[in-house]
Amino acid sequence: MGLRINDTIPDLTVTTDHGKISLHDWVGDSWAVIFSHPKDFTPVCTTEFGAVAQLADEWAKRNTKVLGVSVDGVEDHVKWKKDIEAVGGAEATFAIVADDGLEMAKAFDMLPAEYVLPDGRTPADSATVRSVFIIGPDKQVKLMMTYPMTVGRNFAEILRALDGLQMSTKGVATPANWEIGQDVIVPATVSTEDAEAKFGKVNVVLPYLRTVKAPN
C-alpha cells in the first residue's frame, strides 16, 4: 500500500548528487517537497526542474527543502543540471535522488500500474509518474499530487498549497483559491465565541462557513 495523508514517510537512506542522505535527517525541522520524474534529459521534466530552481528564494522563505527523484544515476544528474540551469535561468541547488533501483519510487508508490523494468529502459518503460509530496517537520505526508508523464506540474500551485498547509497549523482552514493575505476559514469544530477570542472578528457567511482575518 502506498503512502497516505498523515503517514510518516519511510526513513530511507538514498544516494543523491549531493551524497547519501537519510530522509528523516534531511527533513529535520523543516518542511519538505519531494517530487519525482521519469528520467533525466526529458523535455517536460527539464522545464519543471527549472521552475523549481527559479523558486529557490520562495522555498527558503517558507523553511522548505526540495528534493528531486529520478531513476537515473548521479553522473547523469550532474550533467542534466546544466540543461536545467540553462532552461530555468537559475542554479539548481537542490539534490536529486539517484533512484535507479526504484526503491524510493516503490516505497512512495510513484509508479503507474503498467510499469516495466527492462535493461536499457526508457522513460516510457518505468514511467515514474510526476508525484509531489509535501512533508511536515513531523516527517508526515501533508499533501500528495500525481500527474501523468505528459502534463507538466504547476509549481506556483504547489507553493500556494504549501502556504495553505503552513497557515493551517495556526488552527484555521483555507478556502478555494486562497492566497497569502486573504481571509481564512474557522473550522466547524470551533465555536464562533472561541474563534472571536482567538482570531478577532468573525464574518458569518453561512452558519457553517465563517471567515476571519488570517493570523500572523
Backbone as JSON Lines, residues from 0, in Angstrom:
{"i":0,"aa":"M","n":[0.85,-1.2,0.0],"ca":[0.0,0.0,0.0],"c":[0.88,1.24,0.0]}
{"i":1,"aa":"G","n":[0.49,2.25,-0.79],"ca":[1.26,3.48,-0.87],"c":[1.03,4.37,0.34]}
{"i":2,"aa":"L","n":[1.75,5.47,0.36],"ca":[1.6,6.42,1.45],"c":[0.26,7.13,1.4]}
{"i":3,"aa":"R","n":[-0.24,7.5,2.57],"ca":[-1.48,8.27,2.67],"c":[-1.22,9.52,3.5]}
{"i":4,"aa":"I","n":[-2.15,10.46,3.43],"ca":[-2.05,11.66,4.24],"c":[-1.9,11.27,5.7]}
{"i":5,"aa":"N","n":[-0.96,11.92,6.38],"ca":[-0.63,11.71,7.8],"c":[0.24,10.48,8.06]}
{"i":6,"aa":"D","n":[0.6,9.72,7.01],"ca":[1.58,8.66,7.18],"c":[2.96,9.28,7.39]}
{"i":7,"aa":"T","n":[3.79,8.63,8.19],"ca":[5.18,9.03,8.32],"c":[5.96,8.46,7.14]}
{"i":8,"aa":"I","n":[6.75,9.27,6.49],"ca":[7.5,8.79,5.33],"c":[8.55,7.78,5.78]}
{"i":9,"aa":"P","n":[8.88,6.81,4.93],"ca":[9.92,5.84,5.29],"c":[11.27,6.54,5.41]}
{"i":10,"aa":"D","n":[12.04,6.14,6.4],"ca":[13.35,6.77,6.62],"c":[14.41,6.05,5.79]}
{"i":11,"aa":"L","n":[14.28,6.19,4.48],"ca":[15.24,5.56,3.57],"c":[16.56,6.32,3.58]}
{"i":12,"aa":"T","n":[17.64,5.6,3.36],"ca":[18.93,6.23,3.07],"c":[19.14,6.14,1.57]}
{"i":13,"aa":"V","n":[19.23,7.28,0.92],"ca":[19.27,7.31,-0.54],"c":[20.54,8.02,-1.03]}
{"i":14,"aa":"T","n":[20.92,7.68,-2.25],"ca":[22.08,8.31,-2.88],"c":[21.6,9.47,-3.75]}
{"i":15,"aa":"T","n":[22.24,10.62,-3.62],"ca":[21.9,11.79,-4.43],"c":[23.17,12.38,-5.03]}
{"i":16,"aa":"D","n":[22.99,13.38,-5.85],"ca":[24.17,14.07,-6.4],"c":[24.85,14.93,-5.34]}
{"i":17,"aa":"H","n":[24.27,15.02,-4.15],"ca":[24.89,15.7,-3.0],"c":[25.43,14.7,-1.98]}
{"i":18,"aa":"G","n":[25.46,13.41,-2.34],"ca":[25.9,12.38,-1.42],"c":[24.73,11.61,-0.84]}
{"i":19,"aa":"K","n":[25.02,10.71,0.1],"ca":[23.97,9.91,0.73],"c":[23.24,10.73,1.79]}
{"i":20,"aa":"I","n":[21.91,10.56,1.86],"ca":[21.13,11.25,2.89],"c":[20.11,10.29,3.48]}
{"i":21,"aa":"S","n":[19.81,10.46,4.76],"ca":[18.67,9.82,5.41],"c":[17.5,10.77,5.28]}
{"i":22,"aa":"L","n":[16.37,10.3,4.8],"ca":[15.24,11.19,4.55],"c":[14.79,11.93,5.8]}
{"i":23,"aa":"H","n":[14.71,11.25,6.93],"ca":[14.27,11.91,8.16],"c":[15.28,12.96,8.61]}
{"i":24,"aa":"D","n":[16.57,12.64,8.54],"ca":[17.59,13.63,8.91],"c":[17.56,14.8,7.95]}
{"i":25,"aa":"W","n":[17.32,14.5,6.67],"ca":[17.29,15.57,5.66],"c":[16.14,16.53,5.91]}
{"i":26,"aa":"V","n":[14.95,16.01,6.22],"ca":[13.82,16.89,6.52],"c":[14.13,17.71,7.76]}
{"i":27,"aa":"G","n":[14.64,17.07,8.81],"ca":[14.98,17.8,10.03],"c":[13.78,18.53,10.6]}
{"i":28,"aa":"D","n":[13.96,19.81,10.91],"ca":[12.88,20.64,11.47],"c":[12.21,21.49,10.4]}
{"i":29,"aa":"S","n":[12.44,21.16,9.15],"ca":[11.91,21.95,8.04],"c":[10.66,21.3,7.45]}
{"i":30,"aa":"W","n":[10.01,22.03,6.55],"ca":[9.04,21.45,5.64],"c":[9.84,20.93,4.45]}
{"i":31,"aa":"A","n":[9.23,20.04,3.68],"ca":[9.95,19.48,2.53],"c":[8.99,19.2,1.39]}
{"i":32,"aa":"V","n":[9.5,19.36,0.17],"ca":[8.78,18.98,-1.04],"c":[9.63,17.95,-1.77]}
{"i":33,"aa":"I","n":[9.07,16.77,-1.98],"ca":[9.74,15.7,-2.74],"c":[8.97,15.52,-4.04]}
{"i":34,"aa":"F","n":[9.68,15.55,-5.17],"ca":[8.99,15.45,-6.46],"c":[9.76,14.53,-7.39]}
{"i":35,"aa":"S","n":[9.04,13.65,-8.07],"ca":[9.66,12.64,-8.92],"c":[9.43,12.93,-10.4]}
{"i":36,"aa":"H","n":[10.22,12.26,-11.23],"ca":[10.03,12.37,-12.68],"c":[10.56,11.12,-13.35]}
{"i":37,"aa":"P","n":[10.17,10.87,-14.62],"ca":[10.5,9.6,-15.27],"c":[11.99,9.39,-15.57]}
{"i":38,"aa":"K","n":[12.7,10.43,-15.98],"ca":[14.08,10.2,-16.44],"c":[14.75,11.54,-16.68]}
{"i":39,"aa":"D","n":[16.08,11.56,-16.53],"ca":[16.85,12.76,-16.86],"c":[16.82,13.01,-18.38]}
{"i":40,"aa":"F","n":[17.14,14.23,-18.76],"ca":[17.23,14.62,-20.17],"c":[15.92,14.39,-20.91]}
{"i":41,"aa":"T","n":[14.8,14.66,-20.23],"ca":[13.49,14.6,-20.87],"c":[12.88,16.0,-20.86]}
{"i":42,"aa":"P","n":[12.07,16.33,-21.87],"ca":[11.67,17.74,-22.07],"c":[10.81,18.35,-20.98]}
{"i":43,"aa":"V","n":[9.7,17.67,-20.62],"ca":[8.8,18.25,-19.62],"c":[9.51,18.4,-18.28]}
{"i":44,"aa":"C","n":[10.25,17.37,-17.9],"ca":[10.94,17.39,-16.61],"c":[11.97,18.5,-16.53]}
{"i":45,"aa":"T","n":[12.64,18.76,-17.63],"ca":[13.66,19.83,-17.62],"c":[13.01,21.17,-17.33]}
{"i":46,"aa":"T","n":[11.84,21.42,-17.91],"ca":[11.14,22.68,-17.62],"c":[10.67,22.72,-16.17]}
{"i":47,"aa":"E","n":[10.25,21.58,-15.63],"ca":[9.78,21.53,-14.25],"c":[10.92,21.79,-13.26]}
{"i":48,"aa":"F","n":[12.03,21.13,-13.48],"ca":[13.15,21.31,-12.56],"c":[13.7,22.73,-12.66]}
{"i":49,"aa":"G","n":[13.61,23.31,-13.85],"ca":[13.98,24.72,-14.0],"c":[13.07,25.62,-13.19]}
{"i":50,"aa":"A","n":[11.78,25.29,-13.17],"ca":[10.81,26.08,-12.4],"c":[11.1,25.98,-10.91]}
{"i":51,"aa":"V","n":[11.48,24.79,-10.44],"ca":[11.82,24.6,-9.03],"c":[13.06,25.43,-8.68]}
{"i":52,"aa":"A","n":[14.05,25.44,-9.57],"ca":[15.26,26.21,-9.32],"c":[14.95,27.71,-9.22]}
{"i":53,"aa":"Q","n":[14.03,28.19,-10.05],"ca":[13.67,29.61,-10.03],"c":[13.03,30.02,-8.7]}
{"i":54,"aa":"L","n":[12.44,29.06,-8.0],"ca":[11.72,29.35,-6.76],"c":[12.58,29.18,-5.51]}
{"i":55,"aa":"A","n":[13.89,29.11,-5.67],"ca":[14.78,28.86,-4.52],"c":[14.52,29.82,-3.37]}
{"i":56,"aa":"D","n":[14.37,31.1,-3.65],"ca":[14.14,32.08,-2.58],"c":[12.79,31.86,-1.9]}
{"i":57,"aa":"E","n":[11.8,31.45,-2.67],"ca":[10.47,31.21,-2.11],"c":[10.47,30.0,-1.18]}
{"i":58,"aa":"W","n":[11.17,28.93,-1.57],"ca":[11.28,27.77,-0.67],"c":[11.95,28.19,0.63]}
{"i":59,"aa":"A","n":[13.03,28.97,0.5],"ca":[13.79,29.38,1.69],"c":[12.92,30.21,2.63]}
{"i":60,"aa":"K","n":[12.1,31.1,2.09],"ca":[11.22,31.93,2.92],"c":[10.28,31.08,3.76]}
{"i":61,"aa":"R","n":[9.95,29.92,3.25],"ca":[8.97,29.05,3.91],"c":[9.64,27.92,4.69]}
{"i":62,"aa":"N","n":[10.95,28.03,4.91],"ca":[11.69,27.0,5.64],"c":[11.44,25.63,5.04]}
{"i":63,"aa":"T","n":[11.56,25.56,3.71],"ca":[11.21,24.35,2.98],"c":[12.38,23.87,2.12]}
{"i":64,"aa":"K","n":[12.66,22.58,2.22],"ca":[13.68,21.95,1.38],"c":[13.0,21.23,0.22]}
{"i":65,"aa":"V","n":[13.7,21.13,-0.91],"ca":[13.15,20.4,-2.05],"c":[14.12,19.29,-2.45]}
{"i":66,"aa":"L","n":[13.54,18.19,-2.91],"ca":[14.33,17.02,-3.3],"c":[13.71,16.39,-4.53]}
{"i":67,"aa":"G","n":[14.49,16.29,-5.6],"ca":[14.03,15.6,-6.8],"c":[14.3,14.11,-6.69]}
{"i":68,"aa":"V","n":[13.57,13.32,-7.48],"ca":[13.78,11.87,-7.53],"c":[13.79,11.45,-8.99]}
{"i":69,"aa":"S","n":[14.81,10.67,-9.38],"ca":[14.93,10.2,-10.76],"c":[15.4,8.76,-10.78]}
{"i":70,"aa":"V","n":[15.07,8.04,-11.83],"ca":[15.51,6.66,-11.97],"c":[16.92,6.56,-12.55]}
{"i":71,"aa":"D","n":[17.55,7.69,-12.83],"ca":[18.91,7.7,-13.37],"c":[19.94,7.85,-12.26]}
{"i":72,"aa":"G","n":[21.22,7.73,-12.65],"ca":[22.3,7.77,-11.69],"c":[22.85,9.16,-11.44]}
{"i":73,"aa":"V","n":[23.76,9.26,-10.48],"ca":[24.34,10.54,-10.08],"c":[25.04,11.23,-11.23]}
{"i":74,"aa":"E","n":[25.8,10.5,-12.01],"ca":[26.56,11.12,-13.11],"c":[25.63,11.82,-14.09]}
{"i":75,"aa":"D","n":[24.5,11.18,-14.4],"ca":[23.52,11.81,-15.3],"c":[22.89,13.04,-14.65]}
{"i":76,"aa":"H","n":[22.62,12.97,-13.34],"ca":[22.04,14.12,-12.65],"c":[22.95,15.34,-12.77]}
{"i":77,"aa":"V","n":[24.24,15.13,-12.55],"ca":[25.2,16.24,-12.6],"c":[25.21,16.87,-13.99]}
{"i":78,"aa":"K","n":[25.2,16.03,-15.02],"ca":[25.2,16.55,-16.41],"c":[23.89,17.24,-16.72]}
{"i":79,"aa":"W","n":[22.77,16.64,-16.28],"ca":[21.46,17.18,-16.6],"c":[21.24,18.55,-15.96]}
{"i":80,"aa":"K","n":[21.81,18.76,-14.79],"ca":[21.61,20.05,-14.12],"c":[22.09,21.22,-14.97]}
{"i":81,"aa":"K","n":[23.04,20.99,-15.84],"ca":[23.49,22.07,-16.74],"c":[22.36,22.48,-17.68]}
{"i":82,"aa":"D","n":[21.61,21.5,-18.16],"ca":[20.45,21.8,-19.01],"c":[19.34,22.48,-18.21]}
{"i":83,"aa":"I","n":[19.11,21.98,-16.99],"ca":[18.08,22.57,-16.13],"c":[18.37,24.05,-15.89]}
{"i":84,"aa":"E","n":[19.62,24.35,-15.59],"ca":[20.01,25.73,-15.29],"c":[19.93,26.61,-16.53]}
{"i":85,"aa":"A","n":[20.24,26.03,-17.7],"ca":[20.15,26.8,-18.94],"c":[18.7,27.14,-19.27]}
{"i":86,"aa":"V","n":[17.81,26.17,-19.07],"ca":[16.39,26.39,-19.37],"c":[15.74,27.28,-18.32]}
{"i":87,"aa":"G","n":[16.04,27.02,-17.04],"ca":[15.39,27.76,-15.96],"c":[16.02,29.1,-15.67]}
{"i":88,"aa":"G","n":[17.27,29.3,-16.09],"ca":[17.95,30.55,-15.81],"c":[18.27,30.74,-14.35]}
{"i":89,"aa":"A","n":[18.39,29.63,-13.61],"ca":[18.68,29.69,-12.17],"c":[19.47,28.45,-11.79]}
{"i":90,"aa":"E","n":[20.32,28.57,-10.78],"ca":[21.12,27.44,-10.33],"c":[20.24,26.4,-9.64]}
{"i":91,"aa":"A","n":[20.43,25.15,-10.0],"ca":[19.67,24.05,-9.39],"c":[20.44,23.53,-8.19]}
{"i":92,"aa":"T","n":[20.21,24.14,-7.03],"ca":[20.99,23.83,-5.83],"c":[20.43,22.64,-5.06]}
{"i":93,"aa":"F","n":[19.24,22.18,-5.39],"ca":[18.62,21.07,-4.67],"c":[19.23,19.73,-5.13]}
{"i":94,"aa":"A","n":[19.14,18.74,-4.26],"ca":[19.65,17.41,-4.58],"c":[18.63,16.61,-5.4]}
{"i":95,"aa":"I","n":[19.14,15.66,-6.18],"ca":[18.28,14.73,-6.92],"c":[18.68,13.31,-6.53]}
{"i":96,"aa":"V","n":[17.7,12.52,-6.09],"ca":[17.95,11.14,-5.7],"c":[18.24,10.28,-6.93]}
{"i":97,"aa":"A","n":[19.27,9.46,-6.86],"ca":[19.59,8.51,-7.92],"c":[18.86,7.21,-7.61]}
{"i":98,"aa":"D","n":[17.6,7.13,-7.99],"ca":[16.74,6.01,-7.62],"c":[16.73,4.95,-8.72]}
{"i":99,"aa":"D","n":[17.92,4.53,-9.17],"ca":[18.0,3.61,-10.3],"c":[17.46,2.23,-9.96]}
{"i":100,"aa":"G","n":[17.4,1.87,-8.67],"ca":[16.8,0.61,-8.27],"c":[15.32,0.72,-7.92]}
{"i":101,"aa":"L","n":[14.77,1.92,-8.04],"ca":[13.35,2.21,-7.79],"c":[12.92,1.96,-6.34]}
{"i":102,"aa":"E","n":[13.86,1.93,-5.41],"ca":[13.5,1.72,-4.01],"c":[12.57,2.83,-3.51]}
{"i":103,"aa":"M","n":[12.93,4.06,-3.8],"ca":[12.12,5.19,-3.32],"c":[10.82,5.29,-4.11]}
{"i":104,"aa":"A","n":[10.88,5.05,-5.42],"ca":[9.67,5.11,-6.25],"c":[8.63,4.1,-5.77]}
{"i":105,"aa":"K","n":[9.09,2.92,-5.36],"ca":[8.17,1.9,-4.86],"c":[7.67,2.23,-3.45]}
{"i":106,"aa":"A","n":[8.58,2.69,-2.59],"ca":[8.21,2.99,-1.2],"c":[7.18,4.12,-1.14]}
{"i":107,"aa":"F","n":[7.28,5.08,-2.08],"ca":[6.35,6.21,-2.1],"c":[5.21,5.99,-3.09]}
{"i":108,"aa":"D","n":[5.17,4.82,-3.72],"ca":[4.11,4.47,-4.67],"c":[4.03,5.48,-5.82]}
{"i":109,"aa":"M","n":[5.16,5.7,-6.47],"ca":[5.24,6.68,-7.54],"c":[5.08,6.07,-8.94]}
{"i":110,"aa":"L","n":[4.91,4.77,-9.03],"ca":[4.89,4.11,-10.34],"c":[3.47,3.85,-10.82]}
{"i":111,"aa":"P","n":[3.24,3.91,-12.13],"ca":[1.92,3.6,-12.66],"c":[1.67,2.1,-12.66]}
{"i":112,"aa":"A","n":[0.47,1.7,-12.96],"ca":[0.1,0.29,-12.88],"c":[0.88,-0.58,-13.86]}
{"i":113,"aa":"E","n":[1.26,-0.01,-15.02],"ca":[1.79,-0.84,-16.09],"c":[3.31,-0.73,-16.27]}
{"i":114,"aa":"Y","n":[4.04,-0.26,-15.25],"ca":[5.47,-0.05,-15.44],"c":[6.2,-1.38,-15.64]}
{"i":115,"aa":"V","n":[7.3,-1.32,-16.41],"ca":[8.19,-2.47,-16.61],"c":[9.63,-1.98,-16.47]}
{"i":116,"aa":"L","n":[10.54,-2.9,-16.19],"ca":[11.93,-2.52,-15.93],"c":[12.91,-3.33,-16.78]}
{"i":117,"aa":"P","n":[12.85,-3.21,-18.1],"ca":[13.81,-3.95,-18.94],"c":[15.19,-3.31,-18.88]}
{"i":118,"aa":"D","n":[16.2,-4.04,-19.31],"ca":[17.52,-3.45,-19.44],"c":[17.45,-2.32,-20.46]}
{"i":119,"aa":"G","n":[18.18,-1.24,-20.18],"ca":[18.16,-0.1,-21.1],"c":[16.8,0.56,-21.18]}
{"i":120,"aa":"R","n":[16.09,0.56,-20.05],"ca":[14.73,1.09,-20.05],"c":[14.67,2.55,-20.48]}
{"i":121,"aa":"T","n":[13.56,2.92,-21.05],"ca":[13.29,4.3,-21.46],"c":[12.32,4.91,-20.46]}
{"i":122,"aa":"P","n":[12.07,6.23,-20.55],"ca":[11.07,6.83,-19.66],"c":[9.7,6.17,-19.79]}
{"i":123,"aa":"A","n":[9.37,5.71,-21.0],"ca":[8.06,5.1,-21.2],"c":[7.94,3.75,-20.51]}
{"i":124,"aa":"D","n":[9.08,3.08,-20.24],"ca":[9.05,1.77,-19.59],"c":[8.79,1.9,-18.09]}
{"i":125,"aa":"S","n":[9.67,2.6,-17.39],"ca":[9.49,2.75,-15.94],"c":[8.4,3.75,-15.63]}
{"i":126,"aa":"A","n":[8.31,4.81,-16.47],"ca":[7.18,5.76,-16.42],"c":[6.89,6.29,-15.02]}
{"i":127,"aa":"T","n":[7.94,6.57,-14.26],"ca":[7.72,7.13,-12.93],"c":[6.81,8.34,-13.05]}
{"i":128,"aa":"V","n":[5.65,8.28,-12.43],"ca":[4.71,9.38,-12.57],"c":[5.24,10.62,-11.86]}
{"i":129,"aa":"R","n":[4.73,11.78,-12.26],"ca":[5.16,13.03,-11.64],"c":[4.39,13.21,-10.34]}
{"i":130,"aa":"S","n":[4.98,12.72,-9.27],"ca":[4.36,12.82,-7.95],"c":[5.0,13.93,-7.15]}
{"i":131,"aa":"V","n":[4.19,14.56,-6.31],"ca":[4.67,15.59,-5.39],"c":[4.18,15.24,-4.0]}
{"i":132,"aa":"F","n":[5.09,15.28,-3.03],"ca":[4.74,15.06,-1.63],"c":[5.21,16.27,-0.84]}
{"i":133,"aa":"I","n":[4.3,16.88,-0.08],"ca":[4.69,17.91,0.86],"c":[4.74,17.26,2.24]}
{"i":134,"aa":"I","n":[5.89,17.38,2.88],"ca":[6.16,16.71,4.15],"c":[6.32,17.77,5.24]}
{"i":135,"aa":"G","n":[5.7,17.54,6.39],"ca":[5.83,18.47,7.51],"c":[7.06,18.18,8.33]}
{"i":136,"aa":"P","n":[7.41,19.08,9.25],"ca":[8.56,18.85,10.14],"c":[8.42,17.6,11.0]}
{"i":137,"aa":"D","n":[7.18,17.1,11.13],"ca":[6.94,15.86,11.89],"c":[7.19,14.62,11.04]}
{"i":138,"aa":"K","n":[7.67,14.83,9.8],"ca":[8.01,13.74,8.86],"c":[6.77,13.05,8.3]}
{"i":139,"aa":"Q","n":[5.6,13.68,8.44],"ca":[4.37,13.1,7.93],"c":[3.96,13.74,6.61]}
{"i":140,"aa":"V","n":[3.29,12.95,5.78],"ca":[2.78,13.44,4.5],"c":[1.61,14.37,4.75]}
{"i":141,"aa":"K","n":[1.7,15.59,4.24],"ca":[0.62,16.57,4.41],"c":[-0.21,16.73,3.14]}
{"i":142,"aa":"L","n":[0.41,16.46,1.98],"ca":[-0.29,16.65,0.71],"c":[0.4,15.8,-0.34]}
{"i":143,"aa":"M","n":[-0.41,15.26,-1.26],"ca":[0.13,14.5,-2.39],"c":[-0.56,14.95,-3.68]}
{"i":144,"aa":"M","n":[0.22,15.05,-4.75],"ca":[-0.33,15.33,-6.08],"c":[0.34,14.37,-7.06]}
{"i":145,"aa":"T","n":[-0.4,13.86,-8.02],"ca":[0.18,12.97,-9.02],"c":[-0.29,13.39,-10.41]}
{"i":146,"aa":"Y","n":[0.68,13.55,-11.29],"ca":[0.43,13.94,-12.67],"c":[0.93,12.84,-13.6]}
{"i":147,"aa":"P","n":[0.33,12.69,-14.79],"ca":[0.88,11.75,-15.77],"c":[2.15,12.32,-16.4]}
{"i":148,"aa":"M","n":[2.84,11.51,-17.18],"ca":[4.1,11.94,-17.79],"c":[3.94,13.13,-18.72]}
{"i":149,"aa":"T","n":[2.75,13.27,-19.31],"ca":[2.57,14.25,-20.38],"c":[2.17,15.64,-19.9]}
{"i":150,"aa":"V","n":[1.88,15.81,-18.61],"ca":[1.39,17.09,-18.11],"c":[2.37,17.67,-17.1]}
{"i":151,"aa":"G","n":[2.94,18.83,-17.43],"ca":[3.87,19.48,-16.52],"c":[3.15,20.04,-15.3]}
{"i":152,"aa":"R","n":[3.84,20.0,-14.17],"ca":[3.24,20.46,-12.92],"c":[3.28,21.99,-12.81]}
{"i":153,"aa":"N","n":[2.32,22.53,-12.06],"ca":[2.26,23.96,-11.79],"c":[2.87,24.2,-10.42]}
{"i":154,"aa":"F","n":[4.12,24.65,-10.38],"ca":[4.79,24.8,-9.1],"c":[4.33,26.04,-8.34]}
{"i":155,"aa":"A","n":[3.66,26.95,-9.02],"ca":[3.03,28.05,-8.31],"c":[1.9,27.51,-7.43]}
{"i":156,"aa":"E","n":[1.18,26.52,-7.91],"ca":[0.11,25.9,-7.12],"c":[0.69,25.1,-5.96]}
{"i":157,"aa":"I","n":[1.81,24.42,-6.2],"ca":[2.45,23.68,-5.12],"c":[2.9,24.64,-4.02]}
{"i":158,"aa":"L","n":[3.42,25.78,-4.42],"ca":[3.82,26.8,-3.45],"c":[2.6,27.33,-2.69]}
{"i":159,"aa":"R","n":[1.5,27.57,-3.41],"ca":[0.26,28.05,-2.78],"c":[-0.27,27.02,-1.79]}
{"i":160,"aa":"A","n":[-0.23,25.73,-2.19],"ca":[-0.69,24.67,-1.3],"c":[0.18,24.6,-0.04]}
{"i":161,"aa":"L","n":[1.48,24.79,-0.21],"ca":[2.39,24.82,0.93],"c":[2.02,25.96,1.88]}
{"i":162,"aa":"D","n":[1.71,27.11,1.31],"ca":[1.27,28.24,2.15],"c":[0.02,27.88,2.93]}
{"i":163,"aa":"G","n":[-0.93,27.21,2.28],"ca":[-2.16,26.81,2.95],"c":[-1.91,25.83,4.07]}
{"i":164,"aa":"L","n":[-1.01,24.89,3.83],"ca":[-0.68,23.91,4.87],"c":[-0.03,24.59,6.07]}
{"i":165,"aa":"Q","n":[0.89,25.51,5.8],"ca":[1.55,26.2,6.9],"c":[0.57,27.1,7.65]}
{"i":166,"aa":"M","n":[-0.38,27.7,6.93],"ca":[-1.41,28.5,7.59],"c":[-2.31,27.62,8.45]}
{"i":167,"aa":"S","n":[-2.59,26.41,8.01],"ca":[-3.5,25.53,8.74],"c":[-2.93,25.11,10.09]}
{"i":168,"aa":"T","n":[-1.62,25.21,10.27],"ca":[-1.03,24.87,11.57],"c":[-1.42,25.88,12.64]}
{"i":169,"aa":"K","n":[-2.02,27.0,12.24],"ca":[-2.45,28.03,13.19],"c":[-3.91,27.84,13.62]}
{"i":170,"aa":"G","n":[-4.49,26.7,13.23],"ca":[-5.84,26.39,13.69],"c":[-6.95,26.88,12.79]}
{"i":171,"aa":"V","n":[-6.64,27.15,11.52],"ca":[-7.65,27.61,10.57],"c":[-7.59,26.74,9.31]}
{"i":172,"aa":"A","n":[-8.55,26.97,8.41],"ca":[-8.56,26.31,7.11],"c":[-8.54,27.4,6.03]}
{"i":173,"aa":"T","n":[-8.27,27.0,4.79],"ca":[-8.23,27.99,3.71],"c":[-9.27,27.66,2.65]}
{"i":174,"aa":"P","n":[-9.92,28.67,2.08],"ca":[-10.93,28.44,1.05],"c":[-10.31,28.16,-0.32]}
{"i":175,"aa":"A","n":[-11.15,27.88,-1.29],"ca":[-10.69,27.66,-2.65],"c":[-9.9,28.88,-3.16]}
{"i":176,"aa":"N","n":[-8.82,28.6,-3.85],"ca":[-8.0,29.64,-4.49],"c":[-7.36,30.61,-3.49]}
{"i":177,"aa":"W","n":[-7.3,30.24,-2.24],"ca":[-6.75,31.13,-1.22],"c":[-5.3,31.46,-1.5]}
{"i":178,"aa":"E","n":[-4.93,32.7,-1.2],"ca":[-3.54,33.15,-1.28],"c":[-3.22,33.96,-0.03]}
{"i":179,"aa":"I","n":[-1.93,34.08,0.25],"ca":[-1.49,34.83,1.43],"c":[-2.08,36.23,1.43]}
{"i":180,"aa":"G","n":[-2.61,36.65,2.58],"ca":[-3.21,37.97,2.73],"c":[-4.73,37.93,2.71]}
{"i":181,"aa":"Q","n":[-5.29,36.83,2.22],"ca":[-6.75,36.71,2.17],"c":[-7.29,36.1,3.46]}
{"i":182,"aa":"D","n":[-8.6,36.27,3.69],"ca":[-9.23,35.72,4.87],"c":[-9.21,34.19,4.86]}
{"i":183,"aa":"V","n":[-9.31,33.62,6.05],"ca":[-9.29,32.17,6.19],"c":[-10.58,31.71,6.87]}
{"i":184,"aa":"I","n":[-10.75,30.4,6.93],"ca":[-12.0,29.81,7.42],"c":[-11.83,29.28,8.85]}
{"i":185,"aa":"V","n":[-12.86,29.51,9.66],"ca":[-12.9,28.95,11.01],"c":[-13.37,27.5,10.91]}
{"i":186,"aa":"P","n":[-12.61,26.53,11.46],"ca":[-13.05,25.14,11.41],"c":[-14.41,24.95,12.09]}
{"i":187,"aa":"A","n":[-15.17,24.0,11.59],"ca":[-16.51,23.75,12.12],"c":[-16.48,23.33,13.59]}
{"i":188,"aa":"T","n":[-15.35,22.79,14.03],"ca":[-15.24,22.32,15.42],"c":[-15.01,23.45,16.42]}
{"i":189,"aa":"V","n":[-14.8,24.68,15.92],"ca":[-14.52,25.83,16.79],"c":[-15.77,26.72,16.85]}
{"i":190,"aa":"S","n":[-16.23,27.05,18.03],"ca":[-17.41,27.91,18.16],"c":[-17.06,29.34,17.73]}
{"i":191,"aa":"T","n":[-18.1,30.08,17.38],"ca":[-17.88,31.47,16.99],"c":[-17.29,32.27,18.15]}
{"i":192,"aa":"E","n":[-17.77,32.0,19.35],"ca":[-17.25,32.69,20.53],"c":[-15.76,32.43,20.71]}
{"i":193,"aa":"D","n":[-15.36,31.17,20.59],"ca":[-13.95,30.83,20.75],"c":[-13.12,31.41,19.61]}
{"i":194,"aa":"A","n":[-13.69,31.41,18.4],"ca":[-12.97,31.97,17.25],"c":[-12.74,33.46,17.44]}
{"i":195,"aa":"E","n":[-13.73,34.18,17.95],"ca":[-13.57,35.62,18.19],"c":[-12.5,35.88,19.25]}
{"i":196,"aa":"A","n":[-12.46,35.03,20.26],"ca":[-11.47,35.2,21.31],"c":[-10.06,34.96,20.78]}
{"i":197,"aa":"K","n":[-9.95,34.06,19.84],"ca":[-8.63,33.69,19.33],"c":[-8.19,34.51,18.13]}
{"i":198,"aa":"F","n":[-9.13,34.8,17.22],"ca":[-8.77,35.42,15.94],"c":[-9.31,36.82,15.74]}
{"i":199,"aa":"G","n":[-10.24,37.27,16.57],"ca":[-10.86,38.57,16.35],"c":[-12.21,38.42,15.67]}
{"i":200,"aa":"K","n":[-12.64,39.46,15.0],"ca":[-13.98,39.49,14.39],"c":[-14.2,38.32,13.45]}
{"i":201,"aa":"V","n":[-15.39,37.69,13.58],"ca":[-15.77,36.57,12.74],"c":[-16.86,37.02,11.77]}
{"i":202,"aa":"N","n":[-16.67,36.74,10.49],"ca":[-17.67,37.04,9.46],"c":[-18.46,35.78,9.18]}
{"i":203,"aa":"V","n":[-19.76,35.78,9.53],"ca":[-20.61,34.6,9.33],"c":[-21.25,34.68,7.94]}
{"i":204,"aa":"V","n":[-20.71,33.92,7.01],"ca":[-21.25,33.86,5.64],"c":[-22.45,32.93,5.61]}
{"i":205,"aa":"L","n":[-22.3,31.77,6.19],"ca":[-23.35,30.78,6.39],"c":[-23.13,30.21,7.79]}
{"i":206,"aa":"P","n":[-24.14,29.58,8.37],"ca":[-23.93,29.04,9.73],"c":[-22.69,28.14,9.83]}
{"i":207,"aa":"Y","n":[-22.34,27.48,8.75],"ca":[-21.19,26.57,8.76],"c":[-19.97,27.13,8.02]}
{"i":208,"aa":"L","n":[-20.08,28.36,7.51],"ca":[-18.98,28.99,6.8],"c":[-18.69,30.35,7.42]}
{"i":209,"aa":"R","n":[-17.61,30.41,8.21],"ca":[-17.25,31.62,8.91],"c":[-15.79,31.96,8.6]}
{"i":210,"aa":"T","n":[-15.55,33.22,8.36],"ca":[-14.18,33.63,8.0],"c":[-13.64,34.65,8.99]}
{"i":211,"aa":"V","n":[-12.29,34.69,9.06],"ca":[-11.58,35.65,9.9],"c":[-10.36,36.12,9.15]}
{"i":212,"aa":"K","n":[-9.76,37.21,9.63],"ca":[-8.5,37.64,9.07],"c":[-7.45,36.56,9.37]}
{"i":213,"aa":"A","n":[-6.59,36.34,8.43],"ca":[-5.55,35.32,8.63],"c":[-4.64,35.71,9.79]}
{"i":214,"aa":"P","n":[-4.4,34.8,10.73],"ca":[-3.48,35.11,11.82],"c":[-2.07,35.3,11.29]}
{"i":215,"aa":"N","n":[-1.29,36.11,11.98],"ca":[0.07,36.36,11.55],"c":[0.93,35.13,11.8]}
